[in-house]
Amino acid sequence: MTPRSRRLLERALPKLLAWLLLAFLFVPVLVVIPVALTDRDYLSLPNNGISFDHFAALANWRAGWLASILTSLGIAVASSVVATAVSVAFAIGAWVYVGRWPSILRVILLSPLIVPPIIYAVGMVRLWSKLGLLDTWLGVTIVHVILAMPLAVLAIGASLSNLDPRLVQAARSLGARPATIFGRVILPNIVPGTVAGAVLAFIVSWDEITVTLFITSRGIVTLPRKIWTSIADAVDPALAAIATVMLAVTIVGLILRMTVWDRIAQRRS
């Protein structure tokens, strides 16, 4: 092997492996698109032509898909707002007051990431049955807030780690009140972490299934529970349709993030 061919091989082999890895990750995801357009009543590729009936079924209220989507969306938004607000307060408090108790509370707060979900679910069933919160909006929202807070706290804490404490001290020395310090010194510097925490909290709530299966029955049907029920009863091609819609929303969100958000950041800078 000549040195030139060896150099070409050293350059081409990593690229080939990278493309194969990307294909391994994305091809199974893209398969749901033709499956969602099937003209049959079960999961399969289109046979005699494409059909949009399964996408139309998502908008049919009687089918239950639209109701479950709206339920998951409402719970996810509420959980994201509450989890972000509580996480901001906790992260700032733990950043200001360094000591044993903030460390202990941080470990307790991060426990949902450590404890297996099935154990947490069994515990929540016992507690929620005594409080009368099983199969209720409030009960599901509280659980999702608890599960989303660890990631939100980690994201906000990462932003706070880059904030110079001397800025807060300077604001205090100039007579600024705590509300002014929070609104004009701390909050503007942790906006990226706060936004990331809110997005992570929304995603956690939107995808949560393990604990939700234990604490809900018929009153509250989130989208993951609807998908689980559909798989258990009969594999409905609407599953591929909802997966295609979620994939399209994700791609649009990424495109907006790479274009609109970057342009706003460039204007500000």
Beta strands, then each sheet from edge to edge (+ up, - down):
end
